[in-house]
Amino acid sequence: MAETLLTPARLVFVFPLAAPLISIGQAVDNDLVILERGIVLKHARLERVGDTYAVDDLSGGETWVSLRGLVSDLQPCSRKILQPNALVQFAGALFRFVARAPNAYALEREFEIRHAPTTLGADAANDITLNDPTISRHHAEIGWDGVTYSIRDQHSTNGTYVAFNGDPASERQIETNALRDGSLVRLGNVRLVFRM
């Protein structure tokens, strides 16, 4: 039985924007693959424009943007120049456009941890579904003992790794490990930040 948490935490998926053109959609040849209902094969494209990016909708109207960063302000768009903190929603997948350093950007997606245990994996039956070929169907589980959050590998093929202190150099493969605000978690090739 899942225990509802009074203070939910979240995992933040970070997708660095390193190329001048980034394709988004369900097709496996996209740079950012999102395998969720409503996402089409070639859903959208991000294009470097000066010192920022523009988003182009390729889905026929299933891309929305809020330049103010508010869900209530999301508007459908065909093309929009993004600014830091803008929200971009591809069908039901909501991302925040963030500046990580001068002229270095990323898309971030938050997954709330509302109850424990919370399951993570490629199978749609998980609480948090992660779309990557290196993710096992039932990859890991986040637990709560009333004081501390922890993550436990579920005998995944490509392993679960944690940098408890947030320093990537201290990452190690784990079976079970405590988490704190800022801990880095890697499931296969998918990198996440744990936030409380």
N, C-alpha and C positions, 0 to 999 in steps of 0.2 A: 504494500500500500504506500503510495507517495505521500510524503509529508509536505504540506504547504508551508512555504517559508515566509516569515514576517519581514525579513530584509532580503529581498531577492538580489541575486548577483547577475552578472552577464558575461558572456564571452563575446569578444569583439574580433571579427574576421577582418584582416587588413589586406587589401589588394593594392600593392604599389603600382602607380601609373608610370611606367618607364619608357614606353614606346610612343612615337608620335601618333599612331593609329591603334586603337584597341577595340576589338570586336567583342560583342556581348550577345549571348543567346544559348539555345539548347544544343546546337551542333557542337560536336567534340573538337572541331578545328577553331573554335572561338578562343580568344585570349582569356576571357572570363566566362566559364560555363555555368549556367544556372538551369538546373533541371527541375523546374517547378511549373505547376499548372499556370497557363497564361503566357509563359515565355515561349516565343517562337524561335525557329532555328537561327535566324539572324535578326535579333531583336533591336539592337541599337549599336551605335559606334561612338567612341570618344575620339576626338581629334585635337591635337595640340594646336592652340591658336595663341600666338605670342607667348605670354608667361602663364597661361592657364589652359583649360580644355573647354571644348564645346561638346555637347551631347546631341547626336542626331538620332531621331526615332526612325527605325526601319520596320516597325511592327504594325504600322497602320493605326496608331493612336494609343498604344499601351505603354507609353513612357511619359512620366509626369516629373515636373521640377518645381521646387520651392526655393527661390533664391534667398529667402529670409530664414530658411532652415526650420520651418514650421509645417507639420503634417497638414494642418488646416489650410495652408496656402498652396498645396500641391495643385498644379495646373497641367493639363496635357500640353505637350510641346512637339513641334517637328524639329526644331533646332534651338538650342539655348546655350549661351556662353555662361560657364559656371564660375562662381566665386566661392572662396572657402566658406564652409559650413552649410552650403546648399544641400538640400535633399534631392536625391534622384531615385525615382521608383520605376522599376521595370516590372510591369504587371503587379504581382504582390510582393516583390523583393525590394525592400527599402534600403538604400545606401546613403551615407553622408560623404560628401566630397570634402576632403580635409587637406590642409597644407601641412606637410611633415617637416619641411625646411623651405628656405627660399627656392621657389620654382620647382619644388618636389611635392607631388601630390599623391593621394591614395583615395580609394573608395573604402569605406568602413561599413560593416554591417553588424548590428548588435543582435545577439540571441539571448533572450532573458532566461534565467534559471529561476523558475517560480516555485519549484517543488524538488524534493529529493527523495529518491535518486532521480537524476535527469540523464537520459540516455542519449548518446551521440553516435552517429554512423551514417552509412550510405542508404540504408533501408528507410523507406518513408514512414515506417512504424515508430521510428525513434522520435524522441522529443525534439531533438535538433538534428536535422538532416543536412549532411555536408556532401557536396557534389564534387568528388575527385576520385580518379581511379585508384589512388593509394589509400583510400578510406575503406575499411572493412564494413560489412553490413551492420554489425553491432561492434563498434570500435572501442568505446570507452563509456564510463559512467561517472557522473559527478555526484558526490554524496555530501551530507551535512550531519554532523554529530551533535548539533546544538551549540557548538562553539566554533568549529573549524570546518571549512570546505576542503574536500579532497577529490582527487581524480583517480580512477582505477581503470587500467587497461583490461579489456574484455577478450584477451587472447587474440588480439588483432594481428594481421599479417605483417603490417609495416610499423607496428609499435606506437607507443605513446611516450612523448618526451616532455620534460618540464624543466624550466629554468625558474626555480622558486623565487629568486631575488630579482627576476626581470632582466638579467644579464645573459644574452644569448651564449656567451662563452661558457656559462656554467650549466648549460643544458645537459640533461642525462636521461637515458631511457629508464622508465619506471614501470613497476607493477601497480603500486599505489603511492601517491604523494600528496602532501598537504598543499593548499593553494592560499595565496594572499593577494591583495590588491596589487596588480602589476605583474603577477607571475605570467611567464610565457608558456604556452602549451602548443605542442606540435603533434598532430595526428597524421601520420604519413607525411605528405608534403603540405598539409594545410596548417597555417600558423594562426594562432589566436592569442588574444590577451585577456586574462581574467580580471574583471573589474567588480568591485563591491560598492 
